[in-house]
């Protein structure tokens, strides 16, 4: 009998959403807008994880870190049943420590998540953009370069979540998953970007010890807590849903 994946998703609820954006970077709502939506949807935790400061178009201003922290602490007082955390979605790059968040800046955040994006220098943005548009010359060398860049960032930094692996270029998902298991980094199933895909989840799941997390990557408050498509993709991939750390079966 064919599985009904919508029925599978119906059996689960999201406990926390650790990848959301606000007007401090590329989002459309305030910190409180996101927190209120998380509260209304019954989440226990939410993280504000605006884009890292290296992004040329919508990275958070480093001078705003203090204001972000103040906003988040006010939310923890106003919504005592919620746990509101301050994070940042650092951008993975080739230089330095492999991120646009400096090692000494990690203490500004409760934890750091990271992913690959366009809009930065030093990370083959143009080559990856062209690959995404169908220009596949040099694909294998680009895949090696991208994969080495991600692995370097994972090994040199305490990254809690690798965001939307496989998005915006060719990557060796199996090699990255093995390092995520080694570094205790969660691999994100992102309900906005569509990565990880069903096929990418199947590949990553082969790495013993790697765990997954579903995130909304909300850029508008209404998307905070969006998770169903992530459960469906994971179930279609045959993933043991117990490996997803932030969902649970409804009582």
Secondary structure, DSSP 4 states (H G I P E B T S, - for coil): ----HHHHHHTEEE-EEEEE--TTTT-SS-HHHHHHHHHHTT-SEEEEEEEPTT-TTTPPPGGGHHHHHHHHHHHHHHTTTSEEEEEEEEEB-SSTTSBSS-GGGGGGSS--EEE--SS-SSS-HHHHHHHHTT--TTHHHHHHHHHHHHHHHHHHS--SEETTTTTTS---HHHHHHHHHHHTPEEEEETTT--S-HHHHHHHTTSTT--EEEE--BSSGGGTT--HHHHHHHHHTT--GGGBTTEEE--
